[in-house]
Amino acid sequence: MNAKKYLTMAVVGTIAALRLASPVCAAAEENEKEKTGALDQYDIGDMLVTAHRDSGEAFVAREGTVGILGTQDTMKTPFTVTNITEKTVESFSNPTQPLDSILAGSPAIRQSGSILHNDFTFRGFRANGTSCYVNGIPGIWTQFNAPTHIVARAEVVAGPNSGLSGTGTHYESDAAGGLVNFVTKRAGEKDFSRFTLSHSGHNLFGGYLDFSYRFGRNRDWGARVNIEKVDGETAVDGQRVKSSSVYVNLDHRDDRSKTNIFTGYRENEIINGQRWFKLANAVTRFPSVPDHSRNYSFNGMDKATYGWVLAINHEQKFNDDWKWFMNFGLLHNKLNKNVMYEYSALTILNDNGDFNINEQSSTTPQKAYYWQAGVHGKVTLGDVVNNLTLAVDRAWRLRDGTKSFTTYHLGTGNIYMGILNQIAPAYSGYESYLSNKTRIAGISFVDSIDYKKLNVILGIHYHKANVDSYSAATGRVSSSANSSATCPTYAVMYSPTENFAAYMSHAENFNVGTVVGSTYQNQGDILPPAKTKQNEIGFKYTNKGFLAALSFFDIEQANNIDVLKGGKLYQLQDGRLRHKGVELAVSGKLGDKWNFSTGLSYLDATYDKTKNGQYDGVIESGRPRWAGSMMLRYDADESFGAFGRVVYTGSAPVLYEKFWAPSYAVVDVGVEYKTKIARMPAKFSLTCYNLFDKSYWMIARGDNLYLSTPRTLALTMSVDF
């Protein structure tokens, strides 16, 4: 709490200083103008401005960050890229919705999460908050309920690529599917102070303060402060969310350098958040979907966390062609409550839908650190331009675990009737210990070569990693794994015209070895590192506001699978995965008032080279072949706008094709109205998630079932003062 009070005082001081500084700085500037007769101007040389030319009210933008290559035009990038704008984030984010709600516009991403867990699949590979990037820094978000209210945009680069993304540490996920980079909100050219009030679900209220100011002689300093307070019940009966946070983004820019500092503190708690189910061996038919508005949590179920995050980015010019850069990040997160079902999932015992209330209490506090430094420069030899990048990085993650898991039988229930009887209160105590340490050191070199209509990327990444697992009994290292890997990246892109481009690329990712998590019987074991290789062919076309991208990819990866032995769950490595697919994305304008974005994907994800060929050719659990989305926005005038989307997920196999989960389509719609209240700009918005109240199973984390979220109304009012 001392840290929280300190941060709150610092924020209040910052706001006050900005309020005072603004008129002082303005007066100083006017005096200087009077003395010199100078006009308003700001020379930034050839530095990159954060504005994105295609954003406006569009769902996706042409430009975005592509790892250490920096800001790139999609038409000049030989990878599948989706740059999700702030308008998309604003339209489809809410405390009642999971992280993947704002990512669904990318054809490479399929939704599989809840507000409790940030899970989603990326070209068929499991991902969550820990495998994402924040301002280009990996590993500083958590798996548990990421804060989307501070996100300005999301940049999605599909496919494994250690050479472009740096080397991060992850928890129960990896970056094999690609790179998701969340860019935090920062001060724009227009100053404002904004209060937002929201109501969603049954009685979930949220209050947000957003302060954005630029100051200094040339407005070269910027400050963005976001304060959040959320409390109440979602559309799920008895499910309660409590969140409070303070985030600050400071930036500085001049003609020689750019600096951005993002930091914040957040407390988050979700009470009665159970949406995760498993199927016991005795189940002989796939269960029909129960009432998704019912809560399946036992009395006392609670998950709460608090912690700090820091991300620092700096660029410094040597001259017009060369610059150096540095990135630093840290996460200190404490999971202080984790009272859940055994292994976090409710196990359906039979075809009747019966289950036991078996409770466990655990914790997974984490500390993660990241540091990167490098140089970027341009060397021109005749018609050949070499854009060179050399970077080194280090990453660390320390994770605690629970010393011993005791399972408490609290009662029984049925998925079609809810909790039938709870005979004992939940037990919330636990004892923690240092579970594992991960350390990674990497180096990357990339040369992006431009020659007339041709672009060639040649890159190489090397890293060394060490993973130590600790004994709960002795506190000493019980097992250790050392690994190293070299991952090449190479691509060729040909643009015969400004409107068309074709490319071929090869990229790889190599994880550091997976520490088996607390939900498995073999907790603490270290599975071998798995290399992921991708080959991709793609085509891109743009014309009159339209942008279309078509890609074909083939990915191979060593396979970690869930195995039941004697009714106990183990995680083991067996064979490999083969993910082949096609993705199509089209976005743009339909006249002056219409914007759209649509994506369609086909994925053939199969097991290969399994023990004795038992599962060779079987479709990977939870990986439907077909998925797609369509988003549409209509802006009648400057005051009124309407938007909507439909997300389709095809039928998915479960338990090595023993069952098939039905396909489903979910529709979200919303309206916005801008006006003035007492001469202050105001905006009202109403969004309805799951308009037709569709009940469905999502298949995630292999063979696990996630229950859908019921129809949810979200009303938001914001006022600039």
PyMOL commands that set and color helices and strands:
alter all, ss='L'
color gray80, all
select helices_A, chain A and resi 2-36+67-69+74-76+86-92+99-102+129-131+148-150+162-165+342-344+611-613
alter helices_A, ss='H'
color red, helices_A
select strands_A, chain A and resi 60-61+63-65+71-73+81-84+109-111+120-122+125-127+133-134+137-138+151-158+178-184+192-200+204-215+221-233+240-253+257-271+276-279+302-317+322-341+346-348+354-361+366-381+384-402+408-414+418-422+432-451+454-470+477-497+500-510+514-515+526-527+531-543+546-565+568-589+594-608+626-635+640-649+652-654+659-661+664-677+680-689+697-700+704-707+712-720
alter strands_A, ss='S'
color yellow, strands_A
deselect
rebuild
show_as cartoon
